[in-house]
Amino acid sequence: MHKEVPNIDKMAGIKLYSTRFDGIGGSIKLKNEDFKVVELLVDSISNDISSFRDKSYQFPVFLLHKSGMDSNHAIIEISNQLGTRIKVLGIKDSKADTTQYATSEGKKFREGKTTHTNLTLLGYSRQSLKKSHIMGNQFQIKISSVSKSNISDFITEIQNIPNFYGLQRFGSERLVTHLVGREIIKRNFKRAVELFLCHTTEHDTQFSKEIREKCRDPNNYGRVIKIVPRGMDLERNILRALINGKGYIGALRSVPINIRRLFVHAYQAYMFNQTLSCIIVDGESINNCSKNDFCFKLDNPLTLGKLLKYSGEDSSNLVPAMHLPGYSFKPPEGRFERNLSLIMKEENISPKDFYLKEMQELSVEGGFRQLPLLVNEFSYSGNLLISFKIPIGSYATILLRELMKPIDPIKSGF
């Protein structure tokens, strides 16, 4: 808690370290294979996959292996190169070697290799795969150039790590998705579009800064669209919509729905991080349930089961949870909700703002998120290859920031 938190963490609402461990420095993701992620499917699905398709087993289950490409672009590449339209359950980073599950949206499909991916048919399931069928993720991560390799002191503090949303949720070095989401929730659609096109940070490339500077003047849109690089395809979509006179809501709708939803989800995540930071600063426990807390019952060490309100009796296998901001958020009773209410007040946001009549597909109810990270089966070898499992929706980089305490997270590979 004594070490200064990098500014980029604070911009994402993460205001502290929760471990006293000094940190080992170093870098991650020097190569894609330095950061391996494997999705873990629940037993009820993985143990019940048929090799043949029939009336009972109708839904294809694919294993998608990819390297050097994020999930959204992998979906596009597979559609273009194999003609197969897939749906993935979890969003995976581009700077990684990842193995995840997918299902096909069409009746016809083809497995095979593309430039960055390998799509393999495992068989057929009784029901279509859902996000709830992913139990968690297993990570194997190589940390390079560390200052020390003995991390036994860190292991004693692992249970204290909070379940913050990592920088990836906010667009990493650009840290823009939550800012766009905030303006969408406030119905400032013009400002949301301007932020997405023009916002820069110190970590942006010079070329990116120049393009975004030109986007400040709508008269430049026609010229800018001709020089936008391939990696900025979302910006190209928005510029094209604006040039064609579709307006600001139309421009936002030119972004694929799953990414569009990330804007609002990132704003929820920002307020969650802010609230969780305040709770820890106030000395509240994130591991033990207090009366009136919402808590998840653990079905197993990785799986969150039933949500209940803690009445003060048996707390075994319970972990504290907090309401995410959304239109179902009610006036607070619990300690976490009181803090969240204050943050929402500071942001000048009310629960009903999360119901968007103008863009109903982006309305969010709220939901709940557990407060501790819930690290399982952590191990390491001397050259700092670490391995662990965490539940779905949690971020490996939140464990890594506590272990490494990087001075500049972006330069360190975050």
Contacts in CASP RR format, 6 or more apart in sequence:
PFRMAT RR
TARGET T0000
AUTHOR 0000-0000-0000
METHOD contacts of the structure
MODEL  1
MHKEVPNIDKMAGIKLYSTRFDGIGGSIKLKNEDFKVVELLVDSISNDIS
SFRDKSYQFPVFLLHKSGMDSNHAIIEISNQLGTRIKVLGIKDSKADTTQ
YATSEGKKFREGKTTHTNLTLLGYSRQSLKKSHIMGNQFQIKISSVSKSN
ISDFITEIQNIPNFYGLQRFGSERLVTHLVGREIIKRNFKRAVELFLCHT
TEHDTQFSKEIREKCRDPNNYGRVIKIVPRGMDLERNILRALINGKGYIG
ALRSVPINIRRLFVHAYQAYMFNQTLSCIIVDGESINNCSKNDFCFKLDN
PLTLGKLLKYSGEDSSNLVPAMHLPGYSFKPPEGRFERNLSLIMKEENIS
PKDFYLKEMQELSVEGGFRQLPLLVNEFSYSGNLLISFKIPIGSYATILL
RELMKPIDPIKSGF
1 16 0 8 1.000
1 17 0 8 1.000
1 18 0 8 1.000
1 19 0 8 1.000
1 20 0 8 1.000
2 20 0 8 1.000
3 17 0 8 1.000
3 22 0 8 1.000
3 23 0 8 1.000
3 405 0 8 1.000
5 14 0 8 1.000
5 15 0 8 1.000
5 16 0 8 1.000
5 17 0 8 1.000
6 406 0 8 1.000
6 407 0 8 1.000
6 408 0 8 1.000
6 409 0 8 1.000
8 167 0 8 1.000
8 173 0 8 1.000
8 175 0 8 1.000
8 201 0 8 1.000
8 203 0 8 1.000
8 409 0 8 1.000
8 410 0 8 1.000
9 15 0 8 1.000
9 167 0 8 1.000
9 401 0 8 1.000
9 409 0 8 1.000
11 170 0 8 1.000
11 175 0 8 1.000
12 164 0 8 1.000
12 165 0 8 1.000
12 166 0 8 1.000
12 167 0 8 1.000
12 169 0 8 1.000
12 170 0 8 1.000
12 175 0 8 1.000
12 178 0 8 1.000
12 270 0 8 1.000
12 273 0 8 1.000
13 270 0 8 1.000
13 273 0 8 1.000
13 274 0 8 1.000
13 277 0 8 1.000
14 164 0 8 1.000
14 166 0 8 1.000
14 273 0 8 1.000
14 277 0 8 1.000
14 401 0 8 1.000
15 274 0 8 1.000
15 277 0 8 1.000
15 278 0 8 1.000
15 281 0 8 1.000
16 277 0 8 1.000
16 280 0 8 1.000
16 281 0 8 1.000
17 401 0 8 1.000
17 402 0 8 1.000
17 405 0 8 1.000
18 157 0 8 1.000
18 160 0 8 1.000
18 161 0 8 1.000
18 162 0 8 1.000
18 280 0 8 1.000
18 402 0 8 1.000
19 154 0 8 1.000
19 157 0 8 1.000
19 160 0 8 1.000
19 161 0 8 1.000
19 402 0 8 1.000
20 157 0 8 1.000
21 151 0 8 1.000
21 153 0 8 1.000
21 154 0 8 1.000
21 157 0 8 1.000
21 402 0 8 1.000
21 403 0 8 1.000
21 405 0 8 1.000
22 405 0 8 1.000
23 147 0 8 1.000
23 154 0 8 1.000
23 403 0 8 1.000
23 404 0 8 1.000
23 405 0 8 1.000
24 143 0 8 1.000
24 146 0 8 1.000
24 147 0 8 1.000
24 148 0 8 1.000
24 149 0 8 1.000
24 151 0 8 1.000
24 384 0 8 1.000
24 403 0 8 1.000
24 404 0 8 1.000
24 405 0 8 1.000
25 143 0 8 1.000
25 145 0 8 1.000
25 146 0 8 1.000
25 147 0 8 1.000
25 404 0 8 1.000
25 405 0 8 1.000
25 406 0 8 1.000
25 407 0 8 1.000
25 412 0 8 1.000
26 143 0 8 1.000
26 144 0 8 1.000
26 145 0 8 1.000
26 146 0 8 1.000
26 147 0 8 1.000
26 404 0 8 1.000
26 406 0 8 1.000
26 412 0 8 1.000
27 143 0 8 1.000
27 144 0 8 1.000
27 145 0 8 1.000
27 411 0 8 1.000
27 412 0 8 1.000
27 413 0 8 1.000
28 34 0 8 1.000
28 35 0 8 1.000
28 141 0 8 1.000
28 142 0 8 1.000
28 143 0 8 1.000
28 144 0 8 1.000
28 400 0 8 1.000
28 404 0 8 1.000
28 412 0 8 1.000
28 413 0 8 1.000
28 414 0 8 1.000
29 35 0 8 1.000
29 95 0 8 1.000
29 96 0 8 1.000
29 413 0 8 1.000
30 142 0 8 1.000
30 144 0 8 1.000
32 67 0 8 1.000
32 68 0 8 1.000
32 95 0 8 1.000
32 96 0 8 1.000
32 97 0 8 1.000
33 67 0 8 1.000
33 97 0 8 1.000
34 141 0 8 1.000
34 142 0 8 1.000
34 144 0 8 1.000
35 93 0 8 1.000
35 95 0 8 1.000
35 96 0 8 1.000
35 97 0 8 1.000
35 139 0 8 1.000
35 141 0 8 1.000
35 142 0 8 1.000
36 96 0 8 1.000
36 97 0 8 1.000
36 98 0 8 1.000
36 99 0 8 1.000
36 139 0 8 1.000
36 140 0 8 1.000
36 141 0 8 1.000
37 92 0 8 1.000
37 93 0 8 1.000
37 96 0 8 1.000
37 97 0 8 1.000
37 98 0 8 1.000
37 99 0 8 1.000
37 100 0 8 1.000
37 137 0 8 1.000
37 138 0 8 1.000
37 139 0 8 1.000
37 396 0 8 1.000
38 98 0 8 1.000
38 99 0 8 1.000
38 100 0 8 1.000
38 137 0 8 1.000
38 138 0 8 1.000
39 89 0 8 1.000
39 90 0 8 1.000
39 99 0 8 1.000
39 100 0 8 1.000
39 101 0 8 1.000
39 134 0 8 1.000
39 136 0 8 1.000
39 137 0 8 1.000
40 134 0 8 1.000
40 135 0 8 1.000
40 136 0 8 1.000
40 137 0 8 1.000
40 138 0 8 1.000
40 302 0 8 1.000
40 389 0 8 1.000
41 101 0 8 1.000
41 133 0 8 1.000
41 134 0 8 1.000
41 135 0 8 1.000
42 132 0 8 1.000
42 133 0 8 1.000
42 134 0 8 1.000
42 135 0 8 1.000
42 303 0 8 1.000
44 133 0 8 1.000
45 61 0 8 1.000
45 125 0 8 1.000
45 127 0 8 1.000
45 129 0 8 1.000
45 133 0 8 1.000
48 125 0 8 1.000
48 126 0 8 1.000
49 57 0 8 1.000
49 61 0 8 1.000
49 122 0 8 1.000
49 123 0 8 1.000
49 124 0 8 1.000
49 125 0 8 1.000
50 56 0 8 1.000
50 57 0 8 1.000
50 123 0 8 1.000
50 124 0 8 1.000
50 125 0 8 1.000
51 123 0 8 1.000
51 124 0 8 1.000
52 124 0 8 1.000
53 60 0 8 1.000
53 123 0 8 1.000
53 124 0 8 1.000
54 124 0 8 1.000
56 126 0 8 1.000
57 123 0 8 1.000
57 124 0 8 1.000
57 125 0 8 1.000
57 126 0 8 1.000
58 124 0 8 1.000
58 126 0 8 1.000
59 103 0 8 1.000
59 124 0 8 1.000
59 125 0 8 1.000
59 126 0 8 1.000
59 127 0 8 1.000
59 128 0 8 1.000
59 129 0 8 1.000
60 103 0 8 1.000
60 104 0 8 1.000
60 109 0 8 1.000
60 121 0 8 1.000
60 123 0 8 1.000
60 124 0 8 1.000
61 101 0 8 1.000
61 102 0 8 1.000
61 103 0 8 1.000
61 121 0 8 1.000
61 122 0 8 1.000
61 123 0 8 1.000
61 124 0 8 1.000
61 125 0 8 1.000
61 129 0 8 1.000
62 86 0 8 1.000
62 101 0 8 1.000
62 102 0 8 1.000
62 103 0 8 1.000
62 104 0 8 1.000
62 111 0 8 1.000
62 119 0 8 1.000
62 120 0 8 1.000
62 121 0 8 1.000
62 122 0 8 1.000
63 99 0 8 1.000
63 100 0 8 1.000
63 101 0 8 1.000
63 102 0 8 1.000
63 119 0 8 1.000
63 120 0 8 1.000
63 122 0 8 1.000
64 74 0 8 1.000
64 78 0 8 1.000
64 86 0 8 1.000
64 88 0 8 1.000
64 98 0 8 1.000
64 99 0 8 1.000
64 100 0 8 1.000
64 101 0 8 1.000
64 102 0 8 1.000
64 117 0 8 1.000
64 118 0 8 1.000
64 119 0 8 1.000
64 120 0 8 1.000
65 97 0 8 1.000
65 98 0 8 1.000
65 99 0 8 1.000
65 117 0 8 1.000
65 118 0 8 1.000
65 120 0 8 1.000
66 74 0 8 1.000
66 92 0 8 1.000
66 97 0 8 1.000
66 98 0 8 1.000
66 100 0 8 1.000
66 116 0 8 1.000
66 117 0 8 1.000
66 118 0 8 1.000
67 96 0 8 1.000
67 97 0 8 1.000
67 98 0 8 1.000
67 116 0 8 1.000
68 94 0 8 1.000
68 95 0 8 1.000
68 96 0 8 1.000
68 97 0 8 1.000
68 116 0 8 1.000
69 77 0 8 1.000
69 94 0 8 1.000
69 116 0 8 1.000
69 117 0 8 1.000
70 91 0 8 1.000
70 92 0 8 1.000
70 93 0 8 1.000
70 94 0 8 1.000
71 88 0 8 1.000
71 90 0 8 1.000
71 91 0 8 1.000
71 92 0 8 1.000
71 98 0 8 1.000
71 100 0 8 1.000
72 91 0 8 1.000
72 256 0 8 1.000
72 258 0 8 1.000
72 259 0 8 1.000
73 94 0 8 1.000
74 88 0 8 1.000
74 116 0 8 1.000
74 117 0 8 1.000
75 85 0 8 1.000
75 86 0 8 1.000
75 87 0 8 1.000
75 88 0 8 1.000
77 114 0 8 1.000
77 115 0 8 1.000
77 116 0 8 1.000
77 117 0 8 1.000
78 84 0 8 1.000
78 86 0 8 1.000
78 114 0 8 1.000
78 117 0 8 1.000
78 119 0 8 1.000
79 85 0 8 1.000
79 86 0 8 1.000
80 114 0 8 1.000
81 114 0 8 1.000
81 115 0 8 1.000
82 109 0 8 1.000
82 110 0 8 1.000
82 111 0 8 1.000
82 112 0 8 1.000
82 114 0 8 1.000
82 119 0 8 1.000
83 109 0 8 1.000
83 110 0 8 1.000
84 104 0 8 1.000
84 109 0 8 1.000
84 110 0 8 1.000
84 111 0 8 1.000
84 119 0 8 1.000
85 104 0 8 1.000
85 105 0 8 1.000
85 106 0 8 1.000
85 109 0 8 1.000
86 102 0 8 1.000
86 103 0 8 1.000
86 104 0 8 1.000
86 105 0 8 1.000
86 109 0 8 1.000
86 119 0 8 1.000
87 102 0 8 1.000
87 103 0 8 1.000
87 104 0 8 1.000
87 105 0 8 1.000
87 129 0 8 1.000
88 100 0 8 1.000
88 101 0 8 1.000
88 102 0 8 1.000
89 100 0 8 1.000
89 101 0 8 1.000
89 102 0 8 1.000
89 129 0 8 1.000
89 130 0 8 1.000
89 131 0 8 1.000
89 133 0 8 1.000
89 134 0 8 1.000
90 100 0 8 1.000
90 131 0 8 1.000
90 134 0 8 1.000
90 392 0 8 1.000
91 258 0 8 1.000
91 262 0 8 1.000
92 98 0 8 1.000
92 100 0 8 1.000
93 168 0 8 1.000
95 413 0 8 1.000
101 129 0 8 1.000
101 133 0 8 1.000
101 134 0 8 1.000
102 119 0 8 1.000
102 129 0 8 1.000
103 128 0 8 1.000
103 129 0 8 1.000
109 121 0 8 1.000
111 119 0 8 1.000
111 120 0 8 1.000
111 121 0 8 1.000
112 118 0 8 1.000
112 119 0 8 1.000
112 120 0 8 1.000
113 119 0 8 1.000
131 392 0 8 1.000
134 392 0 8 1.000
135 302 0 8 1.000
135 303 0 8 1.000
135 391 0 8 1.000
135 392 0 8 1.000
136 302 0 8 1.000
136 389 0 8 1.000
136 390 0 8 1.000
136 391 0 8 1.000
136 392 0 8 1.000
136 393 0 8 1.000
136 394 0 8 1.000
137 389 0 8 1.000
137 390 0 8 1.000
137 392 0 8 1.000
137 394 0 8 1.000
137 396 0 8 1.000
138 387 0 8 1.000
138 388 0 8 1.000
138 389 0 8 1.000
139 386 0 8 1.000
139 387 0 8 1.000
139 388 0 8 1.000
139 389 0 8 1.000
139 390 0 8 1.000
139 396 0 8 1.000
140 385 0 8 1.000
140 386 0 8 1.000
140 387 0 8 1.000
141 385 0 8 1.000
141 386 0 8 1.000
141 387 0 8 1.000
141 396 0 8 1.000
141 400 0 8 1.000
142 383 0 8 1.000
142 384 0 8 1.000
142 385 0 8 1.000
143 384 0 8 1.000
143 385 0 8 1.000
143 386 0 8 1.000
143 400 0 8 1.000
143 403 0 8 1.000
143 404 0 8 1.000
144 384 0 8 1.000
146 384 0 8 1.000
146 404 0 8 1.000
149 382 0 8 1.000
149 383 0 8 1.000
149 384 0 8 1.000
151 380 0 8 1.000
151 384 0 8 1.000
151 403 0 8 1.000
154 402 0 8 1.000
154 403 0 8 1.000
155 378 0 8 1.000
157 402 0 8 1.000
158 373 0 8 1.000
158 375 0 8 1.000
158 378 0 8 1.000
158 399 0 8 1.000
159 287 0 8 1.000
159 372 0 8 1.000
159 375 0 8 1.000
160 286 0 8 1.000
160 287 0 8 1.000
160 372 0 8 1.000
161 372 0 8 1.000
161 373 0 8 1.000
161 375 0 8 1.000
161 398 0 8 1.000
161 399 0 8 1.000
161 402 0 8 1.000
162 276 0 8 1.000
162 280 0 8 1.000
162 286 0 8 1.000
162 371 0 8 1.000
162 372 0 8 1.000
162 373 0 8 1.000
162 398 0 8 1.000
163 276 0 8 1.000
163 369 0 8 1.000
163 370 0 8 1.000
163 371 0 8 1.000
163 372 0 8 1.000
163 373 0 8 1.000
163 374 0 8 1.000
163 394 0 8 1.000
163 398 0 8 1.000
164 272 0 8 1.000
164 273 0 8 1.000
164 276 0 8 1.000
164 395 0 8 1.000
164 398 0 8 1.000
165 266 0 8 1.000
165 269 0 8 1.000
165 270 0 8 1.000
165 272 0 8 1.000
165 273 0 8 1.000
165 395 0 8 1.000
165 398 0 8 1.000
166 269 0 8 1.000
166 395 0 8 1.000
166 397 0 8 1.000
166 398 0 8 1.000
167 175 0 8 1.000
167 397 0 8 1.000
167 409 0 8 1.000
167 414 0 8 1.000
168 395 0 8 1.000
168 397 0 8 1.000
169 177 0 8 1.000
169 178 0 8 1.000
169 262 0 8 1.000
169 265 0 8 1.000
169 266 0 8 1.000
169 269 0 8 1.000
169 395 0 8 1.000
170 176 0 8 1.000
170 177 0 8 1.000
170 178 0 8 1.000
170 266 0 8 1.000
170 269 0 8 1.000
170 270 0 8 1.000
171 177 0 8 1.000
171 266 0 8 1.000
172 410 0 8 1.000
172 414 0 8 1.000
173 201 0 8 1.000
173 203 0 8 1.000
173 204 0 8 1.000
173 410 0 8 1.000
174 199 0 8 1.000
174 200 0 8 1.000
174 201 0 8 1.000
174 203 0 8 1.000
174 204 0 8 1.000
175 201 0 8 1.000
176 195 0 8 1.000
176 196 0 8 1.000
176 199 0 8 1.000
177 262 0 8 1.000
177 263 0 8 1.000
177 266 0 8 1.000
177 267 0 8 1.000
178 263 0 8 1.000
178 266 0 8 1.000
178 267 0 8 1.000
178 269 0 8 1.000
178 270 0 8 1.000
179 195 0 8 1.000
179 199 0 8 1.000
180 192 0 8 1.000
180 195 0 8 1.000
180 196 0 8 1.000
180 263 0 8 1.000
180 266 0 8 1.000
181 192 0 8 1.000
181 263 0 8 1.000
181 264 0 8 1.000
181 266 0 8 1.000
181 267 0 8 1.000
182 267 0 8 1.000
182 270 0 8 1.000
182 347 0 8 1.000
183 189 0 8 1.000
183 191 0 8 1.000
183 192 0 8 1.000
183 195 0 8 1.000
184 192 0 8 1.000
184 252 0 8 1.000
184 263 0 8 1.000
184 264 0 8 1.000
184 267 0 8 1.000
184 356 0 8 1.000
184 359 0 8 1.000
184 362 0 8 1.000
185 264 0 8 1.000
185 267 0 8 1.000
185 349 0 8 1.000
185 353 0 8 1.000
185 354 0 8 1.000
185 356 0 8 1.000
186 348 0 8 1.000
186 349 0 8 1.000
186 353 0 8 1.000
187 356 0 8 1.000
187 358 0 8 1.000
189 248 0 8 1.000
189 249 0 8 1.000
189 252 0 8 1.000
189 358 0 8 1.000
190 248 0 8 1.000
192 248 0 8 1.000
192 252 0 8 1.000
192 263 0 8 1.000
193 238 0 8 1.000
193 242 0 8 1.000
193 248 0 8 1.000
193 251 0 8 1.000
193 252 0 8 1.000
194 215 0 8 1.000
194 216 0 8 1.000
196 234 0 8 1.000
196 235 0 8 1.000
196 238 0 8 1.000
197 212 0 8 1.000
197 215 0 8 1.000
197 235 0 8 1.000
197 238 0 8 1.000
197 239 0 8 1.000
198 212 0 8 1.000
198 213 0 8 1.000
198 215 0 8 1.000
198 216 0 8 1.000
199 212 0 8 1.000
200 208 0 8 1.000
200 209 0 8 1.000
200 212 0 8 1.000
200 213 0 8 1.000
203 410 0 8 1.000
204 212 0 8 1.000
207 229 0 8 1.000
208 232 0 8 1.000
211 224 0 8 1.000
211 227 0 8 1.000
211 228 0 8 1.000
211 232 0 8 1.000
211 235 0 8 1.000
214 220 0 8 1.000
214 223 0 8 1.000
214 224 0 8 1.000
215 221 0 8 1.000
215 224 0 8 1.000
215 235 0 8 1.000
215 239 0 8 1.000
218 242 0 8 1.000
221 239 0 8 1.000
221 242 0 8 1.000
221 243 0 8 1.000
222 239 0 8 1.000
222 243 0 8 1.000
224 239 0 8 1.000
225 236 0 8 1.000
225 239 0 8 1.000
225 240 0 8 1.000
225 243 0 8 1.000
228 235 0 8 1.000
228 236 0 8 1.000
228 239 0 8 1.000
234 255 0 8 1.000
234 259 0 8 1.000
237 254 0 8 1.000
237 255 0 8 1.000
238 251 0 8 1.000
238 252 0 8 1.000
238 254 0 8 1.000
238 255 0 8 1.000
240 254 0 8 1.000
241 247 0 8 1.000
241 250 0 8 1.000
241 251 0 8 1.000
241 253 0 8 1.000
241 254 0 8 1.000
242 248 0 8 1.000
242 251 0 8 1.000
246 253 0 8 1.000
246 254 0 8 1.000
249 358 0 8 1.000
249 359 0 8 1.000
252 260 0 8 1.000
252 359 0 8 1.000
253 260 0 8 1.000
253 359 0 8 1.000
257 361 0 8 1.000
260 361 0 8 1.000
260 362 0 8 1.000
261 361 0 8 1.000
261 362 0 8 1.000
263 362 0 8 1.000
264 354 0 8 1.000
264 362 0 8 1.000
264 364 0 8 1.000
265 364 0 8 1.000
267 325 0 8 1.000
268 324 0 8 1.000
268 325 0 8 1.000
268 326 0 8 1.000
268 364 0 8 1.000
268 366 0 8 1.000
271 324 0 8 1.000
271 325 0 8 1.000
271 340 0 8 1.000
271 343 0 8 1.000
271 344 0 8 1.000
271 347 0 8 1.000
272 322 0 8 1.000
272 324 0 8 1.000
272 325 0 8 1.000
272 340 0 8 1.000
272 369 0 8 1.000
274 343 0 8 1.000
275 322 0 8 1.000
275 336 0 8 1.000
275 339 0 8 1.000
275 340 0 8 1.000
275 343 0 8 1.000
276 286 0 8 1.000
276 322 0 8 1.000
276 371 0 8 1.000
278 339 0 8 1.000
278 342 0 8 1.000
278 343 0 8 1.000
279 286 0 8 1.000
279 335 0 8 1.000
279 336 0 8 1.000
279 339 0 8 1.000
279 371 0 8 1.000
280 286 0 8 1.000
282 339 0 8 1.000
284 335 0 8 1.000
284 336 0 8 1.000
285 320 0 8 1.000
286 320 0 8 1.000
286 371 0 8 1.000
286 372 0 8 1.000
287 319 0 8 1.000
287 320 0 8 1.000
287 371 0 8 1.000
287 372 0 8 1.000
288 315 0 8 1.000
288 320 0 8 1.000
289 295 0 8 1.000
289 310 0 8 1.000
289 312 0 8 1.000
289 315 0 8 1.000
289 318 0 8 1.000
289 319 0 8 1.000
289 320 0 8 1.000
290 310 0 8 1.000
290 312 0 8 1.000
290 320 0 8 1.000
290 335 0 8 1.000
291 310 0 8 1.000
291 311 0 8 1.000
291 312 0 8 1.000
292 309 0 8 1.000
292 310 0 8 1.000
292 333 0 8 1.000
292 334 0 8 1.000
292 335 0 8 1.000
293 309 0 8 1.000
293 310 0 8 1.000
293 320 0 8 1.000
293 321 0 8 1.000
293 334 0 8 1.000
293 335 0 8 1.000
293 336 0 8 1.000
294 307 0 8 1.000
294 308 0 8 1.000
294 309 0 8 1.000
294 310 0 8 1.000
294 320 0 8 1.000
294 321 0 8 1.000
294 322 0 8 1.000
294 323 0 8 1.000
294 334 0 8 1.000
294 336 0 8 1.000
294 368 0 8 1.000
295 307 0 8 1.000
295 308 0 8 1.000
295 309 0 8 1.000
295 310 0 8 1.000
295 315 0 8 1.000
295 318 0 8 1.000
295 319 0 8 1.000
295 320 0 8 1.000
295 321 0 8 1.000
296 304 0 8 1.000
296 305 0 8 1.000
296 306 0 8 1.000
296 307 0 8 1.000
296 318 0 8 1.000
296 319 0 8 1.000
296 321 0 8 1.000
296 368 0 8 1.000
296 370 0 8 1.000
297 304 0 8 1.000
297 305 0 8 1.000
297 306 0 8 1.000
297 307 0 8 1.000
297 308 0 8 1.000
297 317 0 8 1.000
297 318 0 8 1.000
298 304 0 8 1.000
298 305 0 8 1.000
298 317 0 8 1.000
298 318 0 8 1.000
298 319 0 8 1.000
299 305 0 8 1.000
301 374 0 8 1.000
301 376 0 8 1.000
302 374 0 8 1.000
302 376 0 8 1.000
302 389 0 8 1.000
302 390 0 8 1.000
302 391 0 8 1.000
303 391 0 8 1.000
304 319 0 8 1.000
304 321 0 8 1.000
304 370 0 8 1.000
304 391 0 8 1.000
307 321 0 8 1.000
307 368 0 8 1.000
308 318 0 8 1.000
310 318 0 8 1.000
319 370 0 8 1.000
319 371 0 8 1.000
319 372 0 8 1.000
319 374 0 8 1.000
320 336 0 8 1.000
320 370 0 8 1.000
320 371 0 8 1.000
320 372 0 8 1.000
321 368 0 8 1.000
321 369 0 8 1.000
321 370 0 8 1.000
321 371 0 8 1.000
322 336 0 8 1.000
322 337 0 8 1.000
322 340 0 8 1.000
322 368 0 8 1.000
322 369 0 8 1.000
322 371 0 8 1.000
323 329 0 8 1.000
323 336 0 8 1.000
323 337 0 8 1.000
323 340 0 8 1.000
323 366 0 8 1.000
323 367 0 8 1.000
323 368 0 8 1.000
324 364 0 8 1.000
324 366 0 8 1.000
324 367 0 8 1.000
324 368 0 8 1.000
324 369 0 8 1.000
325 340 0 8 1.000
325 344 0 8 1.000
325 349 0 8 1.000
325 351 0 8 1.000
325 354 0 8 1.000
325 366 0 8 1.000
326 351 0 8 1.000
326 354 0 8 1.000
326 364 0 8 1.000
326 365 0 8 1.000
326 366 0 8 1.000
326 367 0 8 1.000
327 351 0 8 1.000
327 352 0 8 1.000
327 353 0 8 1.000
327 354 0 8 1.000
327 355 0 8 1.000
327 363 0 8 1.000
327 364 0 8 1.000
327 365 0 8 1.000
327 366 0 8 1.000
328 351 0 8 1.000
328 365 0 8 1.000
328 366 0 8 1.000
328 367 0 8 1.000
329 337 0 8 1.000
329 340 0 8 1.000
329 344 0 8 1.000
329 351 0 8 1.000
329 354 0 8 1.000
329 366 0 8 1.000
330 351 0 8 1.000
331 341 0 8 1.000
332 338 0 8 1.000
332 340 0 8 1.000
332 341 0 8 1.000
336 371 0 8 1.000
344 350 0 8 1.000
344 351 0 8 1.000
354 363 0 8 1.000
354 364 0 8 1.000
354 365 0 8 1.000
354 366 0 8 1.000
355 363 0 8 1.000
356 362 0 8 1.000
356 363 0 8 1.000
370 391 0 8 1.000
373 390 0 8 1.000
373 394 0 8 1.000
373 398 0 8 1.000
373 399 0 8 1.000
374 390 0 8 1.000
374 391 0 8 1.000
374 394 0 8 1.000
375 388 0 8 1.000
375 389 0 8 1.000
375 390 0 8 1.000
375 399 0 8 1.000
376 388 0 8 1.000
376 389 0 8 1.000
376 390 0 8 1.000
377 387 0 8 1.000
377 388 0 8 1.000
377 389 0 8 1.000
378 386 0 8 1.000
378 387 0 8 1.000
378 388 0 8 1.000
379 386 0 8 1.000
379 387 0 8 1.000
379 388 0 8 1.000
380 386 0 8 1.000
380 387 0 8 1.000
386 403 0 8 1.000
388 396 0 8 1.000
388 399 0 8 1.000
390 396 0 8 1.000
390 399 0 8 1.000
397 414 0 8 1.000
400 414 0 8 1.000
401 409 0 8 1.000
401 414 0 8 1.000
404 412 0 8 1.000
406 412 0 8 1.000
406 414 0 8 1.000
END
